[in-house]
Amino acid sequence: MIPLIAVFIMIFMVSCGSNSNPQKDTDHSGDPITQDGPLPEPAQKKSSEAAENRNLVTGGFRGYAATNGLVNERFFRAEKPLALGSYLEDTNPNDILASFKPKLTDLLGTYEGDGLIHEMKNRMPNGVNLLLWYMAIDGLASDLSKTCLDEQGSLAFNQAELIPEAADLIKRLCSWPSPEVRQIPILRQLWDRGMQADAPESEFEEWSQFILGPEFTEASATAVRNMVVTMLFNPHFLIYK
């Protein structure tokens, strides 16, 4: 399987590179062609996706708190939220000074300020925070995949804390690659659960083609883990547009 950091970089480049130097249509005289009124629907969609891709280049991470909130909103019950930072470092809930100590999650985009001015720090992607985001998402994906193995002791969360629909879907995917689950509608359910509307339809099409393709040979828990990682370790999920 292609290393997932390389997948992220390739997705980032493919998503953005094709629109970095758009060409204008011209007539035979060399003057730009102008059009009155709204663009046709396909052109509107293409223009919208091009603008979104440009934002992937100029924008930074959503930030740790926002991304952690999305993961909890889409996978977990509200009573006891998951902290993605727990996959990066040990935390002591009884440490009253913890909020004043430097943490690795500070490198994933956090707000700092004096009460009057707030600024997002470490929001631009670089080699260090990309690796940390990969570790956090892979940790989450690994724990979700352990649903297939009925492992509870080493998880950062109790499986009962999952939203029931999410837990049922993961359990169903544990039988991958059985014909009953190796289908586009099942993958669509996982995509709609994790990514929702954060990415254009073309991203789902490419992701599902990879999962259903000959290179994706994993089964059961390993398959679930890699599905979640390749879905969420994506600039459309991590970057604020």
Secondary structure, 3 states (H helix, E strand, C coil): CCCHHHHHHHHHHHHHHCCCCCCCCECCCCCECCCCCCCCHHHHHHHHHHHHHHHHHHCCECCHHHHHHHHHHHHECCCCCCCHHHHCCCCCCCCCCHHHCCCHHHHHCEEEECCCCEEEECCCCCHHHHHHHHHHHHHHHHHHHHHHHCCCCCCCCCHHHECHHHHHHHHHHCCCCCCCCCCHHHHHHHHHHHCCCCCCHHHHHHHHHHHHCCCCCCCHHHHHHHHHHHHHCCHHHHECC
